Structure formats: C-alpha cells, structure tokens
C-alpha cells in the first residue's frame, strides 16, 4: 500500500510557483552576481527540476524582466477605459494605474530593478518589452495628434525613460512608497517642471 502511494506521488506533476521561483532566482542573482549563477543553480535552490524551471523561466532575462508583458496588457486596458481628454493626464493616469499590479510584490520588484540597473547588458535584455509598452503609449497619444507629428513617439519614449529612471532610483534608495505612488509623484513633478519652463519661470 505504501509502495503504491509512493508511486502515485512520484507520478504526480510538480506544481511550480513562478513567484516563489522567481524570487529565489533574483536573490541568487543579487547576492552572488548574475554571471556566477546558472539556471541549474536556481533549480537546485528552488527545489525543482531543470525542466520545470525552464517551463516557467526560459532564461535569466525572463526571470529579471518577468511580468513586463502583463503590465503592458494592463496598460492597454487602462488607456482604453480612461475617459480623460487631456493626453498628458491620460498617459500619466493609465501608466500609474497599470503599475498598481506591482504593489503587492515590492521585494521582488526592487530586486528586479536593482539587477536591471546593474549593467547596460541586463537593461538591454528588456528592450523589446519596453518598446512594446512604448508603442502602446505612442498609439494612445497618436489619436490626439496630427498623423505626421513626432510628438507621440517623443512623449512615449520620454515616459518610458523617466519611468525606468525613477523606478531604479526607487529600488536603490529603498524609498518606502509603492511603485505606483512614486511614479505618480514623479510624473506630477516632471509635468510641473516643464510647465514652469513653458511659462518662462
């Protein structure tokens, strides 16, 4: 009877929690260095098989930049459902609201951002995902602009750049605010600075 139960137990698929495995990997990368940690090391530390790990995270880049696609999808929803007629307020509010997805995982988010800020190469791993989000912002702004205007591309690129600068600063300084709050406050400050410049103050 015991042998039969053991066989059934061995035959059951292993349930892998992506959040727990991701946090384990991020801690290893942060403590030991990304280059010094292999995916086999991550699997061993997480207590799962190599094949299960690669089903959840196919690469180190996927571990560090995990979740960005989900934020972009949420951004699309926020932009589509926000009735704001001011384009700056629309982009500001929708981007901040999408970032609320990260509010429940501050430790994971800080580790990811610290690693992203650690080298240009790691930052570059997420270029495609950041570009995907930028294009969503650009498309939303383009609805308010002349078809030949460069402003949608310019503003969307600026918003992504400002966001990454603010968030990596937030991670490295251990600022107590949530991701969404620090972005909201920083965007408001950014907008105020340009308003002063425009007024000649």
C-alpha positions, 0 to 999 in steps of 0.5 A: 500500500505504501509502495503504491502511494509512493508511486502515485506521488512520484507520478504526480506533476510538480506544481511550480510557483513562478513567484516563489521561483522567481524570487529565489532566482533574483536573490541568487542573482543579487547576492552572488552576481548574475554571471556566477549563477546558472539556471541549474543553480536556481533549480537546485535552490528552488527545489525543482527540476531543470525542466520545470524551471525552464517551463516557467523561466526560459532564461535569466532575462525572463526571470529579471524582466518577468511580468513586463508583458502583463503590465503592458496588457494592463496598460492597454486596458487602462488607456482604453477605459480612461475617459480623460481628454487631456493626453498628458493626464491620460498617459500619466493616469493609465501608466500609474494605474497599470503599475498598481499590479506591482504593489503587492510584490515590492521585494521582488520588484526592487530586486528586479530593478536593482539587477536591471540597473546593474549593467547596460547588458541586463537593461538591454535584455528588456528592450523589446518589452519596453518598446512594446509598452512604448508603442502602446503609449505612442498609439494612445497619444497618436489619436490626439495628434496630427498623423505626421507629428513626432510628438507621440513617439517623443512623449512615449519614449520620454515616459518610458525613460523617466519611468525606468529612471525613477523606478531604479532610483526607487529600488536603490534608495529603498524609498518606502512608497509603492511603485505606483505612488512614486511614479505618480509623484514623479510624473506630477513633478516632471509635468510641473517642471516643464510647465514652469519652463513653458511659462518662462519661470 
